[in-house]
Amino acid sequence: MAIPPPPGPQQPEGQHPPHGAPPGAPGTSGPYPPPNPQVPNPQVPNPQGPYPQDPYQQGSYPGPYQQGPHQHGPYQQSPYGTPYQTWGQGYSPYNRPAPVNGLAIAALVLGVLCFLPGVGLVLGIVALVQIGKRGERGKGMAIGGIVMSSIGALLVGLMFATGGADDFWKGFSEGAAGNTFSLSKGECFDAPGDSLEGLAYDVDTVPCAGKHDAEVFASVTVAGDSFPGDSAVTDQADDKCYALMDAYAMDAWAVPDDVDVYYFTPTAQSWRIGDREITCMFGNTDEKGTLTGSLRKDVTTLDGDQFAYLDAARLLNRAMESAPDEEYVEDDLPGHKKWAHRVSDAITEQTGQLRRHTFDPAASGQVEALLKNLDRSRKEWEKAAEARDADAFYAHYEKGAKLIDGSTTVTTREALGLATTPPTGGGSGGGDGGDGAGEGGSGMEV
């Protein structure tokens, strides 16, 4: 059974609204009120255009949204009217902001960093002038740079007036110098590339008991405010390091024959940041060789008897090392006679120092035998110092040198617990061995 429709207004049968008009439009009947004539119905297209004709559209002028030339282009006519035209190339719908003044930025940066405050102040002032003329942005930055640069300039002036700048530079220099590696006396290390020659920027410290490339025995400070040059620094290092080696390795016989003196010196670059240190060290003369164990033989490692014996021997060693440059006595008899006098005086000091020390009974007998040889040797050196010609000098020199040859001290050294093998070539001159009378060396030692 069919259910009748509910009562109410209905469209009379056979009557239809005009094409395109919604229900309730003029000429129709229905429950909807007439639409606003200026607002198109978004649901139904209007065959007369997006808007009904109004008084402002009458005449020869087209309506503001009249169909444009794009109806057949990529933007086809929409059922809701002609779309807006796209922006053309080279045209922006927005206003571009004024550029920021570059000097204003620079003034602000210099002001914040307090770096060259005078420059920041000038840049800030110039930036304000340019901003006023060009209409650029950045006035606040320019003013901020001027203010902070003024404060920075004031602080710099105060530092110079009160001496704070000098303190700051000293602190900076000391801090920078701390960045250069420093080694202490008695430290052992491995060098980069296992080489002690060339430039070094860092080393690895290792225990001296094991294998290592070098052992530091002294440090020397180079005097002067200006860098003296690489050659001058090397000469200083050579002189001072060799002079100091026997204070660390007092028993020269305990230093292996393949060990020599090396050193680190300041460079022109490290000098600028406060590096003034020459580092003296022992290293192996073989590029691939290493050291094992410490070579330190001084008051920190020797017993009383050992130290007394070696300390006294150093007096004679220094005198022996002061031989004239002329190898032959005939070429410089006066110089050799003066040298013989220095050796005689050194033996006198040496024997006096040994006699003032009380040695252990186990070694005292050997020390007494050594003292007798020293006394006899001293007399021969005194006669050599008074020689009238080269032949007389040679005669007394040979007798005196033989009495203090290294072989005469082996028993004494053995009793004291020191090394008993003389260095090859007659001694290194750095412990208790001499280098002879300039005729090849005699291996003298006491």
Summary of the structure (lengths in Angstrom):
residues: 446
radius of gyration: 51.8
end to end distance: 146.7
largest distance: 166.6
contacts: 1275
relative contact order: 0.07
helix: 44%
strand: 9%
